[in-house]
Amino acid sequence: MDVEAVTAPGAERPSWQDTVQAVAHALRTGGRVAVTGVWGAGRTTLLTEALDAAVEEGRTQVRVTCADGDQHYVFGGVAQLLSALPRNLLGTVRTGGATAADQVLHRPAGHPAGREEIAAARRAITGLLRAAPGVDIAVDDVQWLDEASADVLGYAARTVAAPGLAVLVSERTPGRPDVAGRLLGGHPAHVPLSALDLALTSAVVARHGLPHRSTSTVFRYCGGHRHLTEIACAGLAARPTADGQDLPSAVVQAAQVWLATLPAPVRATLLVAALARRPTVSLLERAGCTRADDHVRAAVAAGVLRDDRAGDVRFTAPALADGVVGSAGQQERTDAHRSLAYAEADPVHAVRHRALSRPEATDQCLAEDTAEAAGRARADGERALSAELFVLAAELTPVNRPALRLSRFLTAAREAAAAGDSNLARRAANAVAASRPTPAEHVAALLAVVDSHSQALAGVAGLLERCRRLASSDPQSLAAVELRAAISANVSNSDPHEALGAARKAAELARSAGRPALEAASLTMRARMERVLNEGDSRATLDRALALDVAAEADGIANSPQYLAARHAIFDDRLAEARSRLTVLLAVAEQHGQEEDLVDIWRSLAEVEVRSGACAKALAWAGKALDASVAAGLSLGPACYTAALAQSAGGSFAAALRYAAYGERAAREEGDVLHRNRNLWMAGAVRLHTGDINGAVTAFALLDRTEDSRRPADPSVFRWQPDAIEALVAAGELTSAQNMILTFPATARQDSATGAGWTRARALLLDRAGETDRAVELLHAAAEVFRRDGLPLEEARTHLARGRIQRAHRRQAAARTAFQDARDLYVLARAQPMLATVQEHLDRLDGQGRSRSREEGRAGLTDSEARLADLVSRGATNQQAAQQMYISVKTVESMLSRIYRKLRVRSRTQLLAALLAHTG
């Protein structure tokens, strides 16, 4: 059994309590459990809590704790075992066994154990354990258990069966059990203590009373390592006024304790790896680390480096890289950089190491080389590297060339903003401010700091006002300020009217200043707000922006008219056009390397695929967006909203609800009203789908209060109201539902897909008013609109609504037809959550007769096989199924092969179809 984590979008790793219960259950049912994990993973704590959870009356629990050096003390582990056993249990040992046990306890140190002595100890310990009514033995850090004790305990584990003897062993290793596996024999249950995922890190952050925005920073820096994460959170909690990005030095100090378990030559190689931006084994060897391959293997075995067979060298946590660097002296670091400068084949990286190993504070020639390298990195889309190099180039520039130094710091600030590195952007902007800049230069530096904050714009109002004062006489600078003010008003204040006013002002200022790129971005923002408010001619405004023929990457792809054209295509359900436009922009974003642009495009592609009914693709795009947001330290509200949307379509409702809750909290703390509301929509929709009507109504009520008076006039931009109406109808709040229906804009098209969503909601209200036939007629019409526009999930949901109405009025045949229509569409889309919902409706509709049909179809399956078939048909991986059934992955694979043979199928898709065929 592998109780392993699943890292795909929407999946979560087992909670600590789940892991404790899994170990306790495996100990009671199988009797042989191996727990593995790296330094600080929590193995010792897990053993203690699992033993407590598995305690049974009449059983004896004994613990053997090993430490480095114990491997040299012969029978040290057995001596611990005997010393811990109760006296009454030792009294049951026969005379010969008692003599052997006494010899083990009192044998002289320094003498190796002979074969006869080991054989006697085997007989004594085995006899003692057989005579006991039940013993649980826990061996902690078995990698340091002495050889003689390992032999004796291994013999006992092989010969005294469970439940008489249960053995729980922990081993420090990032992979499968080695020493523990040999001691336990056969195939013990294996419970690896994997790194924390984002959700579990968030739980630790919350437990320490920290704001949610700390989660991403802690997760990214600590790599999910449990001990480092706990230290980081405890340190932040002790400094409530500290910046959540400024992690305590205690994290690095703990990492250095971990690193100290490695030999000094290994740490020397790791220093070179930590200073390189793209370390490989071959690069380390060229830099003078002659045993780099052996040292990397040792670090991988310790969990310090990731196992990368391609030859790349990657630390499991940035804190470890900082720990290596922090332990080295300045001369060691300089020497390592100098070695890398000669070893690095990439000329850009070679220059970086030359700059970092410079003997002088300033060097004009090296400054020029570094600035040139920075420009090449920028051209190649490596914005973070470009920002670092421009800072180095500025610092190397002689102080008697102040204009050039300032220019390079300003470019560094802009590059750092593009990379989403707010710390570096702030550092460069401070350097600009200290260089007596012109107002325009000062504004540009401050706006780079604003841009680096992604969606977290709640605290930038004061900064923007300061920029306004500085730029009061400069139309170009003022236009740039007003554009950011428009974005902030839309995202943080959720005030489209304010945003539209600022965007109009920005566009006029940019035009008067003759800055087409800035004008295009401002017109784009104006068109976005005109569409939201249904005010003015958004299409004409967007056409004006496109006519300026500015490259999409000129001022950030997300601000470009090309990107807005793709978004409008999504709003209008012109999905093929949207996909085509986004694919073109994706290639541009990949070339220019602005992480936030990539995230926005991936998120939009996920929306397109959800609407198109391609659930697997939607999950993949949403997963990329979320992973990139975490890695780059971007705001998580937008990516979590998209993840919740994709999960509600093709993953699981539970995962969707987790992401929505996570995203709502993140957006709320960052002042991102726009994505807070979108996450609330997802939370309400998922609760509606899962039958939590009160929870859905509560979520939509909170959303309604936030959106009230600022509600977009174009309902296609934010489509939450139909779901809210459905929740209100289900809750019996018909007046509130009717009042919300009346908010549908008179200018909106009823025959559009957006209008069809409102029609479906109106039909549900009509049915409650007694107009069932009219309701069914409207649902047929709405389904036809969705079918025409290629929106299978919306069409299927409309069939599902029709089936519910028909069933409620005892029209069984019509209900079955509607449910089957919905099921067929959900199967094709692989929309697992709603497929399970509609299947439940069919099961309830068909009653006992259909249940018998299901049993007939599965008559050849054992109970375990039937359970596995159900898990797999609901999308469980082999590892997930093994975890839930407490069997090994190998057993799952062989059992699945038997199921395929019995049901005459060859794949999971065919298995799902076969099971559905037997259920109606």
N, C-alpha and C positions, 0 to 999 in steps of 0.2 A: 504493500500500500504506500503510495506517495501522496501525502497531504500537501500538495504543492499549490503555489499561487498561480493565478491566471492573470496576465497583464494586458489582455486585449481590452479594447474600449468597453467600459461598462462592467467588466468583471472586477471583483475585489478579492484581495488576499484575506485568508481567514483572520478574524479578530484574535486577540490574545486569548480570550476566554474560550473561543471556539477551538483554538489549538490545544489548550489545556484539556478540554473535554475530549478531543480526538485522541490525545495521548492516553488519557485515563481509560477511555473505552477500548483502545487497542490493547492496553496492558491487561485489562480484564478478559477480553475475548480471545486474544492470541497469545498473550504471555511473553512476547519477545518484541521489544520496541527499541529502535535506535533513533536518537535525536542528534542532528548535526547542525552546525552553525559556526560562524567565524568568531573571532574574539569580540566579546561584548554583545553577542547576539541574544543573550538571555537564556542560555541553556541551563545554567544552574538554577535560576528562578523557575524555569519550566519544570525541571525535575521535582522541585519542592512542591509546587502547586499541583502537579499531576498526581504525585503520591497522595497528597491531601484529598484530592478529588476521587481517588480510587480506593481510599481506605475502606476496609470491610471488617466487621467484628470477627475476632478470632484469628485474623491474619497478623503476621509480624512484618514490620517494615524496617529494613536495614539499609544504611547508606554508606558507600565507600567513596571517599573524596580523594582524588589524586592531584598532585602538583608536580611541576617540572622538577626533576631530581628523584622522584619516587621510583622511577623505573630502575634505579640502581639498588634498591632495597629489596632483597629476595623475600618473597612471601609477604611483602608489606601490605598489599591489598587484602590478602586472606587474613592477616592479623587484624586489620581494621574490621573485617566482617565478623570474626570470632569475638572481638572485644565488644562489638555492638549488639550481639545476640543476647537475649535474656538468659539469666542463669538457669531458669527452669528448663529452657530448651537445650542448653548445653548438657544438662544432667541426663538427658535421654540418650546421649551418645554411648555406645558400648565401650568397654574398657580399651580395646585396641584403638578405636577411633579417638577416644579421649586422650590417649597417649600421643597420638599423631598431632592432634590439635594443640596439645600442650607444648609439643616440640616446636610447632610453628610459632607459637607465641613467645617462646623463650630461646629460639635458636640464636647463635652468635652472628653478628653482622659480618659481612665481607666474604662469606663463603658461598659459592654457587650451589644451587640445589641439585642433588643427584637424582637419577631416574627413580630409585627406590623411594627417596624422600617425597618426590612429586607424586608417585603412585599412592603412597600412604596418605598424603594430603587429599588426593582425589577421593579415596575411599572414605576418609573421615568426613569431609565436607558433604559429599553426596549422601552418605548415610544420615548425617544430621538433617539435611534438607528434606530427605524422604520421610523422616520420622516426624517432622514438624507438620502441624495441621494446615499450614499455608504460609509462604514467605514471599515478600516482595523485596528484591534487591535492586538498588539504584547505584550505578557506578558513574560518577561524574568525572569528565576529562579522562576518558579511558586511554587516550593516546599516551598517557604517562604511567599507566599501570605496568608493574613489573612483569616480566615474562613468565615467571613461575605462577604468579597469581592468575594471570590471563589463561594459562593452561588449565589450572584447577577450576576456575569459574566457567571457562568454556566447556570443560567436561561436564560440569554440573548442569549447565544450560542445555546440553545435548541429551543428557540421560534422565533428568528429573522433569517430567512433563508438566505443562500447565494444566489446570490452575494451581497444582501443588507448588510450583515455583514460577514466579513471574519476574522477569529481568528487564530493567529499563537502563539503557546505557547512553551517555552523551559523549560526543567526540567533536573536537575542534577541527572542522574541515568545511570548506564551502560546498563540497560535492557529496557524493554518496558515501555511506559509512565504509571505512576500511578496517581499522582495528575492531570497531564495534561489530561490523559484519562478521568477521572471523570468530569473535568471541560468542556471538549469538547463534552462528551457524545458519545454514539454509537461507531463507529470504524473510528476515524480520520486517515488521512494519517500520517504515522509514518516515520520520517526520522532520523535514528540513526547516530550520528557522530562517526563512527568507527575509530579505530586506523589507522594510515597511513600504507600502505603496502610498500614493498621495492621500487616499482616504484615511488610512491608518495614521499617517503623519498628522493629518488634520485633527484626528481624535486626540493625539498627544498635545498638540498646540492648544486645543480647547480645554483639555484637562488642566493645563497650566494657566488658564485664564488669559491667553494671549489673543490678540486680534487675528482674524482669519488671514489677513494679508501676509502674515509671517509664514504661513504654511509653505508656500512655493519656495521662499528663500531657504527655509530650513531643509526642506526636502531636497532641493537642488544641491545644497552645500554638503549635507550629511549623507546623501546617497541612500537614504532610507535605513541607515544603520541605527539600530535601536539605542545603543548606549550614547552614541554621538548626538542623536536626536533628543534624547532626554536631557543631556547636558546643555545643548543649545537652548532648549525651551526653558529649562530652569534658570539659565543665565539671563535670558530675555525677561523672564517674569520678575527677576530680582532687580531689573532696571526698567521700571514701567515707562520712563520717559525716553528711553533709547529708541533710536530708529530701528524698525523691524528688519532693515537690511543689514544692520551692523551687528553681526553675531559675536558673542563673547569669545575672548581668547581661550577660554577653558576648553572649547571644542578642539582647537588645534593642539592644546596640551594633552587632551585625551587621545587624540590621533597619534601623538608622539609616543605615548605609552604603548599603544598598539604596535607602532613601527619598531619600538625597541625590542620586540620579541623576535625580530629578524636579525641575522648576522650583519655586522658592519659593512662587509663588501656588497651585500645586497642593497643596503641603504644608500651606499655610494652610487650604485647604478640607478636607483630610484631617483636620486637627486637630479641626475642628468635627464631622466625621463620627465620629471616634474617641470624642468625649465624649458623643455621643448614643447612647441605647440602641437606638433603631430608626431609624437615619438613612435618609432618602430624598432624592432630588435636590430635590424641592420643599421639604422642610424646610431643606435647606442654602441654597437660594435665599432663603427667608424669613428665615434667620439672617444674611443679608448676603453670602453667597457668590454674587455675581451671575453668575459664569461656572461655576457648579457643574457643569453638564452637560458642558462641555468638559473641566473638570478631572477629573471622574469617568472620562471616556473615556480620558484620558491615563493615569490610574492603572490602569485595566483593561488598557490596552495594555502597561503595565510589569509586569503580573501582581500588582500590589499589591491590587487590588480584584477581586472576582468579576464576571463579566459577567452582570448581572441586568436583563433587559429590562423587568421589572415596575417598575423605578425604585428598588428597594431598594439600599442601599449597604452592601456587606459586605466586610470585609477577608479576604484569603485566609489570614491567620494572625493570631491575637490578638497575637502578638509585634510585628507591624507596627503595630497600633493603639497598643500600649504604646510603641513606638518613636517614633511621632508625638507622643504626649503627653509622653514623656520629653524630647524635644528642645525643647519649648516652655517658656517661663518661666511663673512663677506668675501674673503679670498677664495673659499671653496666654490661659492656661487660664480664669482668672476672667472675662475679657471674652467668651470663647467660650461659657461657661456662661450668662452674662447674656444674650447674644444668643439662645441656644437657649430660655431661659426665656420670652422674648417671642414666639419663633417657633413654639414647640411647641403644637400643637392639643390634644394629650392633656393634661388637667389634672394627672394624676398625674405625668407626665414633666416638665411645666412646673414643678411644685413641686420635683421632684428637682433641676432645674437652679438654681432659686432657692436651695435649700439649699447646693448646691455652690459658688455664687458669693457666699455670704453675706459681708458686710463685717465682722461681729462673730463672736466665738467662740461666743457663746450668744445666743439670741433666742427668747423664750417664744412669741411669736405665730407665728414661722416654725416652731418646734418643733411647735406644735399642728397647723399646716397639713400638716407633713411626716408626723406620726403618722396624721392622717386619710387622707392619700394612701397610706400604707403599709397601712392597713386595707382600702382599696379594692383595692389590688393583691392582697392576700391573698384577698379575696372573689372576685376574677377569676381566681384560680389562678396568679398570677405570683409564686411563692414567693421566687425569687431577688431580684426587684425589691423585694418586701415586706421581705425581710431587710435589704437595703441601706438602705431608707428608715427602718426602725425604728432602725438604728444611727445614721443621720444625725439622726433625731428625738431620740434619747437624748443625742447629743453637743451638740445645740442647746439642750437643756433646761438652764435655769440650775442651777448647783451648789447653790443654796439649796433645791432641790426634789429631794433625793436619792432619795426613795422612787419618784418618777415616773421619774427617770433609770434606776434599777435595773430597774423594771418594763419599760421599753422595751428595755433591753439584754437582758433575759431573753426577751422576745418575739422579739427579733432572733435570739437563739441558736436558739430553736425553729423559726423560719422558715428559718434557714440549714440546719438539720438536715433539714427537709422538702425543701429544694432540693438536698441532697447536697453542700453547700459546707462542707467540714470546716474550712477556714481561717477563714472568716467566723464559723462556729459557735464556734471556739476563741477568736477575738478577742472576740466578745460575751461568752462565758463568763468570760474573764479580767476583762473590765470588771465583770461581776457580782461576781466574787470580790473585786475591789478596792473594792466598795461596801458592805462589811460586811453581807452578806445574812443572812437567817435560814437555819437548816439546810435547810428545805424549798426555799427559793429556790436555795441553793447546789447542792443535789441536782438540781433541775430543770435548772439550767444545765449541770452535768456530764453529765447524761443526754442532753442535746441534742448534746453532743460525741460521745457513744457512738452515738447514732442517726445522726449524719452520716457514720459510717464504713461504712454499708451492710453488706456481708457480711464486710468485713475486720475481724473482731472478735477476732483472736488476741491483741492487746495490751491489751484492755480489762479484763482480770481485776482488775488493781490498782486501776483507776478504779472498778470496781463495788464492790470491797471498801471503798474510801474512802467511797463513797456509802452503803453499809450502815451504817458507823459514824456518819455524819452523820444518817441517817434512823432510827436505832435506836428513837426514841420516837414516831415518826410513822407510823401504819399506811398512810396514803395514799402517802407517799414510799417507804416500804419495799416496798409492793406494786409500784410502778413499777420499783424496782431489781430485785426478784425476777423480774419479767417479762423484763427485759433479760438477766438471768442465765440464764433458761430458753432464750432465743433463742441466746445465746452457747454454752451447753452443747450445743445441737442442731447449730449451724452449725460452730463451731470445734472442739469436743471430740468431736463425733459420739457423744455420750453421751445417748441418749434417756431413760435412767433418771434421770440427774441433771436433765435438762430437765423431766421430768414432775414431779419433786419440787419444783422451783422454781416451776413453773406452778401446782401445787396451793396452794403457800404464797401466791403472788401473788393467786390468786382469793379465798382466805379473807380476806386482809388488805384487799383492795379492797372485799369485801362488808361487812366490819366498819366500813370507813371511809365506806360509803355512796356509792361512786363507781362507778356502773353502767357507764360507758364503759371504765374500767380493769378492772372485773370481767369485762366481755364479752371484752376482749382476752386476759385471763388464762385464762378458760375456753376460749377458742379455742385457745390454746397447749396447754392441758391436753388438749383433745380431739384435737389433732394428734398429741401424743405417745402418747395411749392407742391411737390407730389404728395408729401405727407399731409399738408393742409388743404390740398385741392384748391390752391390759390394761384392765380396767374397761369401761365402756360409752361409747365415744366418741360414738356417735350421741346418746345422752341428754345428754351433756355439751354437745355442740354445740347441741342443741335448747334447753338452758338459756341458752346465750349468745345465741341468736337471739331467745329470748323476752324478753330485756331491751330489745329494740327500739331498739338504739343505731344511729345513722347509720353507714354503712360507713366514712365518712371521718373519724370522730371521733378515732381513734387510729392512723390509717394503714390504708389498705384492705387491705394485706397481712396486717395483724393482726386483721382483722375476721372475725366468724363467717360473713358472707356470702361472703367469698372462700374460706374453708375449705370451705364447702358446695360451692362450684364445684370445688375440688380433689378432694374426696371423690367427686364425680360423675365426674371423670376417672379416679380410681383404680378405680371400679366400672364403667368403660366405659359410663356413661350420658352419651354424648357430646352428644346434643341438649340435655339439661338443662344440661350444663356450658357449652356454647356460649351458651345463653340467659342463664344467670347472669353469665357473663363479659361479655357484651355490655352488660348493664345496668351492671355495675361500671365498664366502660370509659368510659361516658358520665359517670359520677361522677368518675372519675379525671381525665378531660380537663377537667372544670369546675374541679376543685380544684388541679390542677397539680402534684401531687407526683410527680416524675419516676420514682422507684423503684416507685411503685404502677403507673404506666403500663407500665414494663418488665416487672413481674411478670405483669400481665394479658396483655400481648402474648406473653410466653413461654408462658403457659398456653394461649392461643388457638393458638399454633403446635403445642403438644402435641396439642390436640384435633384439629387438621386432619391431623397426621401419622397419628394413630390412625384418622381417618375416611377416609384415602386421598386427601385434597385437597392434593397436594404443593405446587402453586403457591401456594396460600394460606398453607401452613405456611412456605414460604420467605419470603414477604412479611412475615408477622408476626415471624419470627425476625430478619429484616433490620432491621425497625424497632427491635426490642429491642436489637440490637447497636449500631446507630447511636446510639440514645439513651444507652446505657450509656457509650459512648466520649465523646459530647458532654458528658454530665453528670459524667464522672469517676467513674462507679460501678464497683463490682467487676465484672471481666469474666468470672470463672469461671462464673456462672449463664448469662449471655447466650451465651457460647461453647459451653456444653453444649447449649443449645437450637439454636444455629446448626448444631452438628455433627449433632444429631438430624434437623433438617430437611434438611440437605444429604445425609445418608445415605439419606433417603427420596426426595428429588426433585431433588437437585443433582448432586453428584459425590462419590465416595468420597474422592478426593484432598483436596477442600475440607473434607470432614467430618473427615478425619484431622488436617488442619492446625488446625482449630478445636478439636478435642479436645485436641491436644497443647498448644496455646496456653492453653486454659482450665484444663487440669490444672496447668500451671506457675503461672498466675496465682492459682488457688485455693490451691495449696500454699504460695506465698510469703505469702499473706494469712491463712494458717491456717484456710481454709475447707474443712474435711474433707468436709463434705456434698457440695459441688460438685466437689471434687477427685475423689471417688469416682465421681460421675456422668460426669465427663469420661473417667475411666479406663474406665468401662463402654462409652462410645462408641468409644474407641480400640480396645478389645478386640473389639467387635462389628464395626467396619469392617474390622479385620484378618482377622477370621473370614470375612466376606463376600468379601474379596479374595484369600483363599487363603493368607494369611500366618498359618498355624496356630501356629507357635512364638511369633510376636509376640502373637497373641491370648491364648495360654496365659499368657505372661509378664504381660500387662496384667491378666488376671483373677486371677492369683496375687497380684499386688500389691494388688488390690482386696480379695481374700479375707482377706489378712492384716490390712488396715485394718478391715474390717467384722467380723471374727471376734470373738465374744463380745458384740458390740453389734448383731448382725444383726437388722433389724426382723422381728418375728414375722409381720407382715402382708406377704406377698410381692407384693401389688399395689402397694405404695408404691414399691418399688425393684426392678425386674424384671430384674436382671442375671444371676441364676443360670442360667436356661435357656440363655442364650448361652454362659456359661462351661461348662456341661455339654456343649454341642455342640462346643466347641473341644477339650475334653478327650477326647471320643469320637474326633474327627478326628485327634488326636495319638496315639491308642492308649492313653491313660491311663484305662483302663476302671474300675479300682478307685476312682480319685479321682472319676470321674464318678458311679459308683454311690453313693459316700459323700455327694456333694453332693445327689443325688436324695433321699436319706433325710432331708435337712434340711427337705423340704417339710412345712409344719405340718399336723398331722392335722386341725385345725379349719378349714383352708381348703377352699373349694368346688372340687371337681374339674371341675364342669361350667361354671365361670366362664371368661372369657377368660384370666385369669391362670393358672388350672389347665390350660387348653388349651396354654399355652406350655410348662409342665412336661411335659405329655403328649407333646408333639412331641419334647422332649429325651429323654424316656424311650423313645420309639419308636426313636430313633437308636441308643440303647444296646442295645435288644433286637435290632435288626438285626445289630449286631456280635456278639451272643451266639448268632446263628444262628436267631433267631425272626423271620424276615422277614415271614411272613404276619401274625403278630400285630402287628408294627411297622406294616405297611401299614394294618391295621385301625384302629390307634390314630390314625394320621395322618388317615384319613378322618373319624374322630370329631372330632378337633381342628379340622379344616378346617370341619366343620359348625358347631361352636361359634362360630368366628370369623365365619362367614357369617351366622349368626343374630344376632350382636351388631353386625354392620355394621363389621367390621374387615378391609377388603380386602387391606391389605398383609400382615397376619398370615396370612390365608387363602392368599394367593399364595405366601408363604414356605413354608407347610406343603405345598402342591402341589409346590413345587420340591424339598423334602426327599423327598417320595414319589417324584418322578421320578428323583432321584439313586439312591435305593435300587433302584428297578425297573431302571434302566439297569445298575447294578452287577451285577444278577443276570440280565442279558441279556434282560429282558422289554421289548423294544423298543417294541412298540405301547403298552403300559401307560405306559412312560416318556414317550413322545411325548404321550400324552393329558394326563399330569400337567404336563409342561412347557408345553403349549399353554394349559391352564387357568391356570397361573401367569402366562404371558405376557399373556393377555387382561385379567387384572386389573391387571397393571402398566401396560399401555397406557392403560387407562381412568383410572388414578390419575396418569399421567404420572410414574411412578416410574423415572426414567432409569437410575440406577445398577443396580438389580436387573433392569430390563428388558434391559440389555446382558448381564448375567450369564446370565439364562435363555436369551437368544438364542444365546449361545455354546454352551450345553448342546444346544440344538436343532441348531446347526450341526455339532457334533461327533457327535451322534447320527445325523444324516442323512448325514454323510460326503460323498464326492465327488459322488454323485448330486445331492444338494441344492445343492452348490456350483455344479453346472452349471445348475440351475434358477435360481439367483440370477443367473448370468451371462446366461442367456436373458432374464430379466426386465429386465436392464440393457443389453441388447445395443446399444440405440440411444444409450447414453451414452459420451462419450469418457472417457479415464482421469481427466482433471481433473474432469469433471462427476461421475463416480462417487465420487471422493474428496470433493468438496464435498457431495454428497448424504449421504454417510456422516457427515461432520462436522455438518451441519445436523440430521440425524435424531438425533444424540446430544445435541442442545440447544445447539450453538454458535451465537452471534449472527453477523451478517454481519461485524462487525469482528473477532471471534475467528477466523472462518474465513479472512478476509483475512490475518490475522497468521500463521496456521499454513501457508497456501499461498503467502505472499509475493506477493500480488496486491492490487490496490486494492479498496476496498469497492464502487466502481462496477462493476468487473469481476465481483465476486461477485454483485451484483444482476442483471446481464444474464445471467450463466451460470445463476443460479437460475431465471430466467424460461424459459430454454431447457429446463432439466430438467423444470419443471412442464409445458411443452408436450409434451415427449416421453413423460412418464409419465401425462399427462392428469390432473393434479391441480391444485388451486388454492390449497393452503395447506400449511404445514409439517406439520400434523396428518395431512392426506391423504398427504403425501409419506412420512411415517413408516409409515402403514398400507400404502402401496403397496410400500415396501421390505420390510416384514415379510411381506407376502403372497407375495413371491418367495423368502422364506427358510423357508417352512414353515408 
